[in-house]
Structure formats: structure tokens, C-alpha cells
Amino acid sequence: MDQALAAARRALKISPQNPIYHWTCALVMLRAGQFREGWNEYEWRWLMGRDDSPWYPSMRLFRQTTNGEWGGVVKEVRDALGKAAKA
């Protein structure tokens, strides 16, 4: 497993936008029991762990911290809109 994961990570360094390499890396991680890391790698397009997007530089992403809890998201959006209105 370690060698397969190392090879998948090397492939990602060569071609970081290749979905097959992300998929392969995710499968190796999931198979090795690294479920959180594997799932995040599998869903790499969602850019978990950041609030910006390389494809849309002026866009900000708002996310739930806990599945189904929208209160925090609504508060963050409200605060961001308030700051934008004052600027």
C-alpha cells in the first residue's frame, strides 16, 4: 500500500489536475483505512479545507462544519455581506 500511495502522489505532482490520479490516490487511501483523507482526495474538486476557488478567484465558498447545520453558514454569509456593504 505504501508504494502504491507513493506512486499515486508522484503522479499527482506531475499532473495535479488529472482526475484519474486523484481517483487512484483516493482508492489507495480508502483501501489503507485512511477514510477522511481518502474521501477528501476522492472529492478533490470540491476543494475541502479552503474557502476560495482557483477557477473563480473572486468567489468565496461557504461550507457547513457539520452535516445538516446551516446556522453557521447563514451567519458567515450574513457577516460577509455586511462587510461588503460597508466597503
C-alpha positions in Angstrom: 0.0 0.0 0.0 2.8 2.4 0.9 4.4 2.0 -2.6 1.0 2.4 -4.3 0.3 5.6 -2.4 3.8 7.0 -3.1 3.3 6.3 -6.8 -0.1 8.0 -6.8 1.2 11.0 -5.0 4.1 11.3 -7.5 1.7 11.2 -10.4 -0.3 14.0 -8.8 2.8 16.1 -8.5 3.4 15.7 -12.2 -0.2 16.3 -13.3 -2.2 17.8 -10.3 -5.5 18.3 -12.3 -5.7 14.8 -13.6 -8.9 13.2 -12.2 -7.6 9.6 -12.8 -4.6 10.3 -10.5 -6.8 11.7 -7.8 -9.2 8.8 -8.1 -6.3 6.3 -7.8 -4.8 8.1 -4.8 -8.2 8.2 -3.1 -8.8 4.4 -3.7 -5.4 3.5 -2.2 -6.1 5.7 0.8 -9.5 4.3 1.3 -8.2 0.7 1.0 -5.5 1.5 3.6 -8.1 2.7 6.0 -7.4 6.4 5.7 -11.0 7.3 5.2 -11.1 11.0 5.9 -8.0 11.7 3.7 -9.2 9.2 1.0 -12.7 10.8 0.8 -11.3 14.3 0.6 -9.0 13.2 -2.2 -11.8 11.5 -4.0 -13.8 14.7 -3.8 -10.8 16.9 -4.6 -12.8 19.1 -7.0 -14.7 20.4 -4.0 -11.6 21.9 -2.5 -12.3 20.9 1.0 -10.4 22.9 3.6 -10.3 26.2 1.8 -12.8 29.0 1.1 -11.5 30.1 -2.3 -11.5 28.7 -5.8 -8.6 28.7 -8.3 -11.2 28.7 -11.1 -13.1 31.7 -9.7 -10.7 34.0 -7.8 -13.3 36.5 -6.7 -15.7 33.8 -5.3 -15.8 32.7 -1.7 -17.0 29.3 -0.7 -19.2 28.8 2.4 -19.5 25.3 3.9 -21.3 23.5 6.7 -19.0 22.4 9.5 -21.4 19.7 10.5 -23.7 18.0 8.0 -27.2 19.5 8.1 -26.3 22.5 10.3 -26.9 25.6 8.2 -26.9 28.2 11.1 -23.1 28.7 10.9 -23.2 29.1 7.1 -26.0 31.6 7.2 -24.1 33.6 9.9 -20.9 33.6 7.8 -22.8 34.7 4.7 -24.5 37.5 6.7 -21.2 38.7 8.1 -19.5 38.7 4.7 -22.4 40.6 3.1 -22.3 43.1 6.0 -18.5 43.7 5.4 -19.0 44.0 1.7 -21.8 46.6 2.2 -19.6 48.7 4.4 -16.6 48.6 2.0 
